[in-house]
Amino acid sequence: MRRTTAITVFCLTLLNLNQAPLCRADDVVLPPKPDEPPTVSYWYGNEQTFGAAGNSNPLINVLGTIRPASCAANVWYRLNNEKARQLVLGPDLHRLARQGDFNVEIERSRLRPGRNTFQIMLHDLWGRKRVSEMQINFVPGRPWPLPFHVDFAEVDNLQSVVDVIDGKWELTEDGVRTAEPYYDRTFAFGDSGWKDMELHAELIFHRHFVDFKDRLHSGPPYLSHAHASFNMRWAGFPEDGTVPRRAWQDLGCLVALRSDLAQAKKGGYWWMHYGYARRGTKAKRSEMMRDRRFQIELERRYHYRMRVETVADGNARYSARLWKDGEPEPAQWQMVGTDAAETVPGGAIVFVVHHSDVTLCSVEVRKTDAAQQSDTP
């Protein structure tokens, strides 16, 4: 293909629908031409199954990257025989960390029971085409079992036990670890039928705050703090006009062990952040326990216990405690908060690692009596 045509293809990628091109052929310097078009990598394999363990939220996420992204002129994706849609590539300073990363959100209602075909199609700057295909297997309508228990050190396929929502995770001899710490790295388990429940998790902190020099790009939100947390009663991402979606607060409560960069030496503290999207209010509501700090010992195993229960007035009460492995479990909850404004009746649990490097070793969730008031495990 002639150089002018290739540059024209590149300029077309900078079009904003009916606007004029943002560059001219004479202004563009092409990168060195590689031997092949950019490659597509699906982080969790070329055949993935969703819904076998249950269906945590209305979307599935197909995650991966295109390398080198700088040589991709135009990229689309297609599910089955649907019309092709443009693929958004990172970085976006939120959910997409690196250049070329993608997170395709697909409504489960669009999937066929059984086998589905997913394709990514691209043209590079020199007009060459690549089509990369993967298979999506879908099991609709299956409720997530409760009680639920996973020892991640014994798992071979992460997608078989959780729904990965964001980020690259790796399975290790200790559990599942953040392969690339960044803005919220997340996966979910459970569904809308999970209401009053108690979670026990074991974690290892490798770095509880990723240094500024280690961040991939400037600008991701909330760089002033880090946390490892669980979203309780999560309903999924509502449509918010962004791709991928960012309005994660459609939940009951995020219960986090948080550290602030400005006060990192003081240690971590409990932070409860209640959801706000379900009834239209934009007010953020949080409770923090800054009067007691936890000095996190890196590479040591910790236990989280968290509970959500519906109390007599119909509101939701959230409780949390933390202790080191090998030490007695605290007899009392270290933080208790009540969501009196927007109680969410039920939903999945989402594990969230924000600007930290953490291994989740195991989780166990059991149903609790909605009327119980006891502090004991």
C-alpha positions in Angstrom: 0.0 0.0 0.0 1.3 3.5 -0.8 2.5 5.7 2.0 -0.2 8.3 1.4 -3.0 5.7 1.7 -1.5 4.4 5.0 -1.3 7.8 6.4 -4.9 8.5 5.4 -5.9 5.4 7.4 -4.0 6.7 10.4 -5.7 10.1 10.1 -9.1 8.6 9.9 -8.6 7.2 13.4 -8.4 10.7 14.7 -11.8 11.7 13.2 -14.6 12.7 15.6 -17.5 11.6 13.4 -18.4 14.7 11.3 -15.4 16.8 12.2 -12.4 17.3 9.9 -9.3 15.2 10.4 -7.1 16.3 13.3 -3.9 15.7 11.2 -2.7 16.0 7.7 -0.7 13.4 5.8 2.3 15.8 5.5 2.4 16.2 9.3 2.6 12.5 10.2 5.7 10.5 10.8 5.0 6.8 10.9 6.7 4.4 13.4 8.9 1.7 12.0 6.9 -0.9 10.1 6.9 -4.2 12.0 6.9 -7.5 10.2 3.3 -8.3 11.3 0.1 -6.4 12.2 -0.4 -5.8 16.0 -1.3 -8.9 18.0 -4.3 -9.4 20.3 -3.9 -11.1 23.7 -6.9 -12.2 25.8 -5.7 -12.3 29.4 -7.9 -15.2 30.5 -7.6 -17.4 27.4 -9.1 -17.9 23.9 -12.0 -19.8 25.3 -13.7 -18.4 28.4 -16.8 -19.5 30.3 -19.2 -17.2 32.1 -22.1 -18.1 34.4 -20.9 -21.6 35.3 -20.4 -20.5 38.9 -23.3 -18.1 38.8 -24.0 -14.6 37.3 -22.8 -11.8 39.6 -24.0 -8.8 37.5 -25.7 -7.9 34.2 -22.3 -7.7 32.3 -19.4 -9.9 31.4 -15.9 -8.5 30.8 -13.5 -9.6 28.0 -10.1 -8.3 29.0 -6.8 -8.1 27.1 -4.4 -6.0 25.2 -3.2 -5.1 21.7 0.5 -4.7 21.1 2.0 -2.6 19.7 -1.1 -0.3 20.0 0.8 2.6 18.4 0.6 0.7 15.1 -3.2 0.0 15.2 -5.1 2.4 13.0 -8.7 1.2 13.7 -10.0 -1.5 15.9 -13.5 -3.1 16.2 -15.1 -6.0 18.0 -18.0 -8.2 17.1 -20.2 -10.7 19.1 -21.7 -13.5 17.0 -23.3 -11.9 14.0 -24.0 -8.5 15.5 -22.8 -5.3 13.9 -19.2 -4.5 14.6 -18.6 -1.9 17.3 -15.5 0.3 17.9 -13.1 -1.0 20.5 -11.8 1.5 23.1 -8.2 1.1 24.0 -6.3 2.4 27.0 -5.0 4.2 28.8 -8.0 6.0 30.1 -6.6 6.9 33.6 -9.4 4.8 35.2 -10.0 1.1 34.3 -7.6 0.8 31.4 -4.1 1.0 32.7 -1.7 0.5 29.7 -1.6 1.6 26.1 -3.6 -1.0 24.1 -5.5 -2.5 27.1 -9.2 -3.2 26.5 -12.2 -4.1 28.6 -15.2 -5.1 26.5 -18.4 -5.0 28.5 -21.1 -7.3 27.1 -24.6 -7.5 28.4 -25.4 -11.1 29.4 -28.8 -10.7 27.7 -26.9 -10.5 24.4 -25.2 -13.9 24.9 -26.6 -17.1 23.5 -26.8 -20.1 25.9 -23.8 -22.2 25.1 -21.2 -21.2 22.5 -20.7 -17.6 21.3 -18.1 -16.2 18.9 -16.2 -13.0 19.8 -13.8 -11.3 17.3 -11.5 -8.4 17.4 -10.7 -6.9 13.9 -8.0 -4.3 13.3 -6.2 -2.5 10.5 -2.7 -1.2 11.1 -1.1 2.0 9.8 -0.1 0.2 6.6 -3.5 -1.1 5.8 -2.8 -4.7 6.9 -5.7 -6.6 8.6 -5.8 -8.9 11.6 -8.8 -10.8 12.9 -8.5 -12.5 16.4 -11.3 -14.8 17.5 -12.2 -16.3 20.8 -15.0 -18.5 22.1 -17.4 -17.4 24.9 -19.4 -20.2 26.6 -22.4 -18.9 28.6 -24.5 -20.5 31.3 -27.6 -18.3 31.9 -29.7 -18.1 35.0 -27.6 -20.1 37.4 -27.7 -18.6 41.0 -24.4 -18.3 42.8 -24.3 -20.8 45.7 -24.3 -19.7 49.3 -22.4 -20.8 51.4 -19.4 -20.2 49.1 -15.8 -21.0 49.6 -12.6 -20.8 47.4 -9.0 -21.5 48.3 -7.4 -19.7 45.4 -4.1 -21.6 45.8 -6.0 -24.7 44.5 -7.6 -22.9 41.5 -6.4 -23.5 37.9 -8.8 -21.2 36.1 -9.7 -17.9 37.9 -12.8 -17.3 35.7 -14.2 -20.6 36.8 -14.7 -19.4 40.4 -15.2 -15.6 40.0 -16.1 -13.0 37.5 -13.0 -10.9 36.6 -14.1 -7.3 36.1 -10.8 -5.4 35.9 -7.1 -5.9 35.6 -4.6 -8.7 35.2 -4.5 -11.3 38.0 -2.1 -14.2 38.4 -2.6 -17.4 40.4 0.2 -18.2 42.7 1.0 -20.8 45.4 -0.5 -18.5 48.0 -3.7 -17.4 46.1 -4.6 -14.8 43.4 -2.4 -11.7 43.2 -2.6 -8.3 41.4 -0.2 -8.8 38.4 -0.3 -5.0 37.6 -1.4 -2.8 40.5 -3.3 0.2 39.4 -6.7 1.9 39.9 -9.3 -0.5 41.1 -8.4 -4.1 40.1 -11.5 -6.1 40.8 -13.4 -9.4 40.5 -16.9 -10.4 41.8 -18.6 -13.4 43.3 -22.2 -13.8 44.4 -25.4 -12.3 43.0 -28.6 -10.3 43.8 -29.8 -13.2 46.0 -27.0 -12.6 48.5 -28.5 -10.3 51.2 -27.5 -10.9 54.8 -24.1 -12.5 54.8 -20.7 -12.8 56.5 -17.4 -12.9 54.7 -14.1 -14.3 56.0 -11.1 -13.7 53.8 -7.3 -14.2 54.1 -4.9 -11.8 52.5 -1.2 -11.0 52.1 -0.1 -7.4 51.6 3.0 -7.1 49.4 2.8 -3.3 49.1 -0.1 -1.4 50.6 0.6 1.7 48.5 2.2 1.5 45.1 4.8 4.3 45.0 4.2 7.3 42.7 7.3 6.4 40.7 5.7 3.0 39.9 2.4 4.3 38.5 1.9 3.8 34.8 0.5 7.2 34.0 -0.2 10.4 35.8 -3.8 11.2 36.5 -5.7 8.1 37.8 -8.3 9.2 40.4 -7.6 8.9 44.1 -3.8 8.6 43.9 -3.7 10.0 47.4 -4.8 6.8 48.9 -4.8 3.0 48.6 -7.0 0.2 49.9 -7.9 -3.5 49.8 -11.6 -3.8 50.2 -14.8 -5.7 49.6 -17.9 -4.1 48.0 -20.9 -5.6 49.7 -24.3 -6.0 47.9 -23.0 -4.8 44.6 -25.5 -4.5 41.7 -23.2 -3.9 38.8 -22.3 -0.9 36.6 -25.2 1.2 35.5 -25.0 2.9 32.1 -23.1 6.2 32.6 -22.0 7.2 29.1 -18.4 6.0 29.5 -16.6 3.0 27.9 -15.9 1.0 30.0 -18.4 2.2 32.6 -17.1 4.0 35.7 -20.1 4.4 38.0 -19.2 1.6 40.4 -21.2 3.0 43.4 -24.4 1.0 42.7 -23.8 -1.0 45.9 -24.5 -1.2 49.6 -21.1 -0.4 51.1 -17.5 -0.6 50.3 -15.6 -1.8 53.4 -11.9 -1.0 53.1 -8.7 -1.1 54.9 -7.3 2.2 53.6 -4.0 4.1 53.8 -3.4 7.7 52.9 -0.2 8.8 51.2 0.1 11.9 53.3 -0.1 9.9 56.5 1.2 6.5 55.4 3.5 6.1 58.4 0.4 6.2 60.7 -0.9 3.0 59.1 -4.2 1.9 57.7 -7.7 2.4 59.1 -11.2 1.2 58.4 -13.2 3.2 55.8 -16.9 2.5 54.9 -18.1 4.2 51.7 -21.8 3.8 51.0 -23.3 3.5 47.5 -25.4 6.4 46.1 -26.4 5.7 42.6 -29.6 3.6 43.2 -31.9 6.5 44.1 -30.3 9.3 42.1 -28.6 11.2 44.8 -25.0 12.4 44.2 -24.0 12.8 47.8 -21.0 10.6 48.8 -21.4 9.2 52.3 -18.5 7.7 54.2 -17.5 6.8 57.7 -13.9 6.5 58.8 -12.2 5.1 61.9 -9.1 7.3 62.0 -8.7 7.1 65.8 -7.3 3.6 65.6 -4.6 2.6 63.1 -3.3 -0.8 61.8 0.4 -1.1 61.1 0.4 -3.6 58.2 3.2 -6.0 58.2 4.2 -6.8 54.6 4.3 -10.5 53.5 2.3 -11.6 56.5 -1.2 -13.2 56.2 -4.1 -11.2 57.6 -7.8 -12.1 58.2 -10.7 -9.9 57.2 -14.2 -10.6 58.6 -17.1 -8.5 57.4 -20.8 -8.8 57.8 -23.9 -7.1 56.4 -27.2 -7.6 58.1 -30.7 -6.1 57.8 -31.7 -4.7 61.1 -35.1 -4.2 62.7 -35.8 -0.8 60.9 -35.0 -2.3 57.5 -31.7 -0.5 57.2 -28.4 -2.3 56.5 -25.6 -2.6 59.1 -22.0 -3.3 58.1 -19.4 -4.6 60.5 -15.6 -5.3 60.0 -12.6 -6.5 61.9 -9.0 -7.4 61.0 -6.3 -9.5 62.7 -3.0 -11.2 61.9 -2.8 -14.8 61.2 -1.8 -16.8 64.3 -3.3 -14.2 66.7 -6.7 -14.5 68.4 -9.6 -13.0 66.5 -10.9 -9.8 68.1 -14.0 -10.4 70.2 -15.7 -7.1 69.1 -16.2 -5.5 65.7 -13.6 -2.8 65.1 -16.0 -0.7 63.0 -19.8 -0.7 62.6 -21.8 1.5 60.3 -25.4 1.7 59.3 -26.7 2.7 55.8 -29.9 4.6 56.7 -30.4 6.5 53.4 -30.2 4.0 50.5 -30.3 0.4 51.7 -29.6 -1.9 48.8 -31.5 -5.2 49.4 -28.9 -7.6 48.0 -26.0 -8.1 45.6 -22.6 -9.6 44.8 -19.3 -9.1 46.7 -16.5 -7.5 44.8 -12.9 -7.7 45.8 -11.1 -4.4 45.1 -7.4 -3.6 45.2 -6.7 0.1 44.7 -3.1 1.1 44.0 -1.8 -1.8 46.1 -0.2 -5.2 45.6 -2.2 -7.8 47.4 -2.8 -11.6 47.3 -6.2 -12.9 48.2 -5.6 -16.4 49.6 -9.1 -17.6 50.3 -12.7 -16.4 50.8 -15.6 -18.0 52.6 -19.1 -16.5 52.6 -22.1 -17.8 54.6 -25.6 -16.6 55.1 -26.4 -14.9 58.4 -29.7 -14.5 60.4 -31.0 -11.1 59.5 -32.1 -10.4 63.0 -28.9 -11.4 64.8 -27.1 -8.7 66.8 -24.2 -10.7 68.2 -20.6 -9.6 67.9 -19.2 -13.1 68.0 -18.1 -14.9 64.8 
